[in-house]
Amino acid sequence: MNDNSIIVRRFVDLVLNKDQIDSAGQFFWEDMVEQVPLPGQGPGLGGLKDVLRGMRAAFPDMHWTVEEQIAEGDKVATRFEWTGTHRGEFLGCLPQDAL
């Protein structure tokens, strides 16, 4: 397995699945640029962490699964699925039981 593939899988496991959001700094520069930010997402690593905290608050049992990876050189493409139970507000949407 490509070293960069392993790094992506470590990010998914540690930051996303084990909810160690502050560890995201091991994987991204402080001034990273999100190419497709979520609505209202702030800049850089801080913006990413805020979005991930919001997702975790809205989906407390959130879990990410890597379905497929393709790696070539220093590039990695990852297809994943994430699941979770909607328990809090996310992007202005409330869970069904809150309505």
NORPE-V512689 format. One line per field, one symbol per residue. ss: DSSP state (H for helix, E for strand, - for the rest). phi: phi as a letter, one per 40 degrees, with the letter a starting at -180 (. if undefined). burial: # if it has 24 or more other ideal C-beta (glycine too) atoms within 12 Angstrom, else .. A space follows every 10 residues. Layout:
# NORPE-V512689
ss->???
phi->???
burial->???
This chain:
# NORPE-V512689
ss->--HHHHHHHH HHHHHHH--- HHHHHH---- ---------- ---HHHHHHH HHHHHHHH-- --EEEEEEEE EE--EEEEEE EEE------E --E--HHH-
phi->.ddccccccc cdccccccfb cccdccbbcd bdbccbccdg cccgcccccc ccccccccbc bdabbccabb bagcbbbbbb bbbiccbaca fgbccdccc
burial->.......##. ##..###.#. #..#..##.. ...#...... #...#.###. ######.##. .#.#.#.... .....#.#.. .........# .........
